[in-house]
Amino acid sequence: MTTTLSGLSATTTQVNVAVGASQALGLDKPAGGTALSLDATNTSTATPSYQLNLRAARTVLVSQTYDETGFVPAPATQWLENKSDDAFSYMLEQNARLPTVAGRFNGLASGLIERFQTTHGDFKQAVIGNYPAQAGASQNVADLSQARLNNLREHADQSLGLSVTLASGRSIDFSIKSNVDGLSVEASSSAELTESESRALEKLAAGLEKTANSYFVDQRINLDALASFDTFAISSLKLDIKVGEQELNFNIDQSHHQLNIKSASGQIDIDVSHDNPGLRGNTAQRNKAILLFLGQIDNAGNRGSADKELISLYKDAFSIMQKINTEEDSSDLSTQLPGRAPSFWDDAAQPLLTGLADFSAKISGVVSTPNPAHLQESDYFNYQVSQKTTQQGHAANGNISQILDSRLSAAFHQELKSDVKPVLTNDKNSQSYRYSTVEDHASSKLVLGFDKNQLHSASLEKSSDRLLSVSRFEFGRLVSTQTHPDKQDSKINLQVNTGPHASASEQALQRLRMVDSLRNQIFLD
């Protein structure tokens, strides 16, 4: 054996989304519940509810939709797009009179699907209001209402959309839109549904209503309410929600979960792949790995002077996306994910991998130019990290490789003697500050070899290349620029001695030593 060294159960997942002013970012308490925790050491038998709070994502109320008290003014007279006396159209009319956005959306998600089910075809309806009581039903009102309806459907202030792709290839789309003028709903399908598809849609209606209620009433997104869909009838879902300048997109199918969040403070993109569920670790291993990755983004955020609220949002989102449908007793989706561990996989080697599903996660803060005297000095923060696991071989022999990669690119201004952002103007007296740029890259590659269904060899290559550059300005004059490079590389090769004189017990002991020496070493520093 040679070694060379050089350097060296959650079934309810919720996302909180704000429609109001900024508040402190963190884990909230669900109604009637206790404070939530992502601590990997939590051994409570109660089913936890993981929540992602978007309240602090610098989202503000859309001014044209609300009055000064934050309410939507109720219309005096309403105009209905399609004359109808069905119960859903009546509910739409009543909701349009309610003073809050939460009240307007209440019941519409499940009601829209139910209405679509009863007619077995496309459905479109809208209520436009805000006319004086004496306006009546004149042609002018009808013409104006149609114009307002077109504007509503093209430029809604709040919207919820769900696209469903059925296992048969058929597709269904649902849409709810709202603004100061009224409410609009649409449902369309590419073909008539079968009985089994119709039943799956009924189940989905309850999940969509929970999601809508969580968002517009409790300011949360309940992802599991959608993630537990009937995978025999439905192959994928796409949820889109928009409130003002904040957007959330969640896509889920049998092999990927994707979450995209856009707000005034930045953007987050997370893609989790479930192509190799047989290589995932147990709950304890996953939770421990998540905490290690969260520590890495904390370090990157501190080194790159990132927006703390955006970093906290990213951490919660990363945790949640790794925990959806991963528990051994979770929804049907987790038991039907494609792919299993290769036949040569040795469970004893599991601790050497991260235990997480493969992923790609990116966070980008807004770019700003805070120094009017030097517009070329931009402030920005970009961080991305990924994991990719591959397998080769067949029967009793083969190998598993897992690669981690992270990149940080950032720039920021600070006062000369503190980490506080300076107030910079064209006045020379304000032009005393530090301007820093950061370019970091780290990678780790673990390759495990298997012979006769047992761990036979392991190699680990790690590298990091970090560069910090700090320019010091005094009264607008550059007085110094210092660079701080830090580059490290390491390589470990281990192999079990399978020679004629190596007994089975000796080989087993070598495998244990191999696992102990490489356990948790794959993680980036």
LINRAQUI-V876196 format. One record per residue. RES is the residue in three letters. PHI is phi in whole degrees, -180 to 180 (none if undefined). PSI is psi in whole degrees, 0 to 359 (NA if undefined). Layout:
BEGIN
res = <RES;RES>
phi = <PHI;PHI>
psi = <PSI;PSI>
END
This chain:
BEGIN
res = <MET;THR;THR;THR;LEU;SER;GLY;LEU;SER;ALA;THR;THR;THR;GLN;VAL;ASN;VAL;ALA;VAL;GLY;ALA;SER;GLN;ALA;LEU;GLY;LEU;ASP;LYS;PRO;ALA;GLY;GLY;THR;ALA;LEU;SER;LEU;ASP;ALA;THR;ASN;THR;SER;THR;ALA;THR;PRO;SER;TYR;GLN;LEU;ASN;LEU;ARG;ALA;ALA;ARG;THR;VAL;LEU;VAL;SER;GLN;THR;TYR;ASP;GLU;THR;GLY;PHE;VAL;PRO;ALA;PRO;ALA;THR;GLN;TRP;LEU;GLU;ASN;LYS;SER;ASP;ASP;ALA;PHE;SER;TYR;MET;LEU;GLU;GLN;ASN;ALA;ARG;LEU;PRO;THR;VAL;ALA;GLY;ARG;PHE;ASN;GLY;LEU;ALA;SER;GLY;LEU;ILE;GLU;ARG;PHE;GLN;THR;THR;HIS;GLY;ASP;PHE;LYS;GLN;ALA;VAL;ILE;GLY;ASN;TYR;PRO;ALA;GLN;ALA;GLY;ALA;SER;GLN;ASN;VAL;ALA;ASP;LEU;SER;GLN;ALA;ARG;LEU;ASN;ASN;LEU;ARG;GLU;HIS;ALA;ASP;GLN;SER;LEU;GLY;LEU;SER;VAL;THR;LEU;ALA;SER;GLY;ARG;SER;ILE;ASP;PHE;SER;ILE;LYS;SER;ASN;VAL;ASP;GLY;LEU;SER;VAL;GLU;ALA;SER;SER;SER;ALA;GLU;LEU;THR;GLU;SER;GLU;SER;ARG;ALA;LEU;GLU;LYS;LEU;ALA;ALA;GLY;LEU;GLU;LYS;THR;ALA;ASN;SER;TYR;PHE;VAL;ASP;GLN;ARG;ILE;ASN;LEU;ASP;ALA;LEU;ALA;SER;PHE;ASP;THR;PHE;ALA;ILE;SER;SER;LEU;LYS;LEU;ASP;ILE;LYS;VAL;GLY;GLU;GLN;GLU;LEU;ASN;PHE;ASN;ILE;ASP;GLN;SER;HIS;HIS;GLN;LEU;ASN;ILE;LYS;SER;ALA;SER;GLY;GLN;ILE;ASP;ILE;ASP;VAL;SER;HIS;ASP;ASN;PRO;GLY;LEU;ARG;GLY;ASN;THR;ALA;GLN;ARG;ASN;LYS;ALA;ILE;LEU;LEU;PHE;LEU;GLY;GLN;ILE;ASP;ASN;ALA;GLY;ASN;ARG;GLY;SER;ALA;ASP;LYS;GLU;LEU;ILE;SER;LEU;TYR;LYS;ASP;ALA;PHE;SER;ILE;MET;GLN;LYS;ILE;ASN;THR;GLU;GLU;ASP;SER;SER;ASP;LEU;SER;THR;GLN;LEU;PRO;GLY;ARG;ALA;PRO;SER;PHE;TRP;ASP;ASP;ALA;ALA;GLN;PRO;LEU;LEU;THR;GLY;LEU;ALA;ASP;PHE;SER;ALA;LYS;ILE;SER;GLY;VAL;VAL;SER;THR;PRO;ASN;PRO;ALA;HIS;LEU;GLN;GLU;SER;ASP;TYR;PHE;ASN;TYR;GLN;VAL;SER;GLN;LYS;THR;THR;GLN;GLN;GLY;HIS;ALA;ALA;ASN;GLY;ASN;ILE;SER;GLN;ILE;LEU;ASP;SER;ARG;LEU;SER;ALA;ALA;PHE;HIS;GLN;GLU;LEU;LYS;SER;ASP;VAL;LYS;PRO;VAL;LEU;THR;ASN;ASP;LYS;ASN;SER;GLN;SER;TYR;ARG;TYR;SER;THR;VAL;GLU;ASP;HIS;ALA;SER;SER;LYS;LEU;VAL;LEU;GLY;PHE;ASP;LYS;ASN;GLN;LEU;HIS;SER;ALA;SER;LEU;GLU;LYS;SER;SER;ASP;ARG;LEU;LEU;SER;VAL;SER;ARG;PHE;GLU;PHE;GLY;ARG;LEU;VAL;SER;THR;GLN;THR;HIS;PRO;ASP;LYS;GLN;ASP;SER;LYS;ILE;ASN;LEU;GLN;VAL;ASN;THR;GLY;PRO;HIS;ALA;SER;ALA;SER;GLU;GLN;ALA;LEU;GLN;ARG;LEU;ARG;MET;VAL;ASP;SER;LEU;ARG;ASN;GLN;ILE;PHE;LEU;ASP>
phi = <none;-117;-134;-121;-128;-141;76;134;none;-99;-104;-127;-118;-128;-122;-88;-126;-89;-118;-124;-75;-66;-134;-63;-90;172;-90;-92;-98;-69;-56;74;-114;-112;-60;-91;-143;-103;-65;-67;-89;-67;-112;-60;-83;-70;-72;-77;-127;-87;-125;-112;-99;-103;-61;-93;-84;56;-94;-120;-65;-78;-61;-74;-96;-120;-88;-67;-93;88;-111;-86;-65;-76;-74;-82;-129;-119;-122;-98;-61;-122;-61;-160;-112;-76;-63;-69;-63;-63;-63;-61;-62;-67;-64;-65;-87;-74;-82;-120;-65;-60;-66;-63;-85;-61;82;-71;-63;-69;-64;-66;-66;-63;-64;-64;-67;-73;-94;52;-170;-62;-144;-145;-155;-154;-124;-117;-140;70;-107;-60;-59;-84;-68;66;-116;-67;-63;-62;-64;-63;-65;-65;-64;-63;-65;-67;-65;-61;-66;-61;-71;-93;-137;-70;-81;-133;-151;-137;-133;-132;-110;-117;-108;-82;-61;-78;101;-69;-133;-134;-129;-124;-146;-130;-134;-144;-156;-63;-81;159;-127;-139;-133;-145;-142;-145;-138;-78;-166;-69;-84;-80;-63;-67;-67;-65;-65;-63;-69;-61;-65;-67;-58;-64;-66;-67;-65;-61;-63;-63;-62;-59;-76;-84;-100;-100;60;-136;-115;-95;-71;-67;-61;-96;-67;-93;-73;-75;-75;-74;-104;-120;-99;-160;-133;-137;-109;-128;-132;-136;-136;62;-89;-96;-131;-133;-127;-130;-116;-145;-139;-78;-129;-141;-122;-128;-130;-129;-127;-122;-152;-66;-92;154;-139;-129;-131;-132;-126;-112;-103;-119;-72;-126;-64;-68;-98;-74;-85;-81;-59;-63;-66;-64;-62;-65;-64;-59;-62;-66;-67;-67;-64;-66;-71;-61;-63;-65;-64;-67;-68;-99;51;-80;-63;-65;-68;-67;-63;-64;-63;-62;-61;-65;-65;-61;-60;-64;-65;-83;-107;-66;54;-113;-68;-60;-111;-80;-66;-56;-60;-66;-86;-114;-64;-71;90;-140;-63;-65;-63;-87;-64;-107;-57;-64;-86;-53;-62;-79;-86;-72;89;-98;-70;-60;-157;-136;-133;-131;-138;-133;-82;-69;-91;-135;-126;-77;-108;-64;-83;-140;-68;-75;-91;-90;-99;-156;-148;-133;-139;-143;-143;-146;-135;-135;-118;-130;-137;-137;110;-157;53;-97;-128;166;-147;-121;-123;-134;-119;-111;-147;-138;-140;-128;-135;-150;-152;-163;-103;-144;-64;-64;-119;-156;-90;-72;-71;-79;-96;-107;-134;-76;-71;-60;-67;-92;-93;-119;-166;-112;-122;-116;-126;-129;-135;-123;-145;-139;-148;-147;-132;-112;-122;-111;-105;-125;-133;55;65;-134;-60;-116;-151;-153;-134;-134;-116;-131;-148;-144;-135;-117;-141;-117;-121;-125;-106;-110;-117;-130;52;84;-107;-72;-106;-166;-136;-119;-114;-129;-82;-150;-126;-140;-138;-148;-149;-128;-125;-131;-151;-81;-77;-109;-66;-63;-99;-93;-77;-63;-68;-67;-65;-63;-65;-63;-65;-62;-65;-62;-64;-63;-75;-107;-57;66;-79;-70;-68;-72;-79>
psi = <125;145;127;133;138;103;186;NA;59;122;355;113;127;149;124;128;130;146;11;202;169;141;173;138;136;192;125;170;129;160;125;10;190;170;139;157;142;14;126;345;0;118;16;142;348;147;117;160;110;129;139;120;116;11;329;16;31;40;135;160;142;114;324;351;334;154;187;345;358;15;154;125;136;138;146;319;141;153;126;130;311;118;125;148;21;160;324;319;323;317;321;317;316;318;325;340;350;149;348;156;323;317;323;319;349;121;351;325;305;324;322;317;318;319;321;322;324;329;347;40;180;150;138;133;152;152;123;136;213;37;152;150;329;1;330;207;42;164;326;319;317;316;316;322;319;320;318;324;318;319;321;313;335;331;59;145;326;139;153;127;141;124;129;126;120;158;335;351;347;159;150;140;134;142;135;129;148;144;191;337;333;205;146;138;149;146;132;151;148;343;166;141;152;172;317;323;323;320;319;324;324;317;322;330;317;319;319;322;320;318;314;315;316;321;304;339;307;1;44;158;122;95;324;334;332;327;340;37;165;105;347;328;333;131;332;158;150;119;131;126;137;134;108;232;359;133;143;130;130;120;138;133;195;355;346;148;129;134;129;129;128;135;180;340;347;197;144;132;123;128;118;126;141;36;336;59;335;345;359;152;183;180;316;317;319;315;321;318;319;316;323;318;325;325;324;319;329;314;318;320;319;317;325;8;52;162;121;325;321;321;316;320;316;317;315;318;318;315;312;316;333;347;350;126;44;345;149;334;28;194;175;328;318;333;351;9;137;157;140;171;147;159;333;1;132;114;336;338;354;319;345;335;171;331;357;159;150;148;164;126;130;146;131;120;166;147;133;159;82;351;101;339;341;80;345;349;91;147;129;162;119;127;137;146;146;159;133;125;132;159;145;151;180;175;235;358;145;192;156;132;141;127;129;141;135;146;136;130;119;158;146;157;145;155;161;325;17;173;5;142;132;158;108;133;184;352;127;331;342;354;47;111;173;140;119;145;144;132;107;145;133;146;157;133;120;129;123;128;141;137;125;46;23;148;126;324;162;138;142;121;129;145;149;138;105;138;122;127;128;120;134;126;139;117;42;358;131;119;337;153;122;138;144;85;151;109;131;145;145;154;134;131;126;146;142;133;112;24;173;338;4;117;165;323;323;320;320;320;321;322;319;318;322;314;316;321;335;356;128;6;344;337;145;145;NA>
END
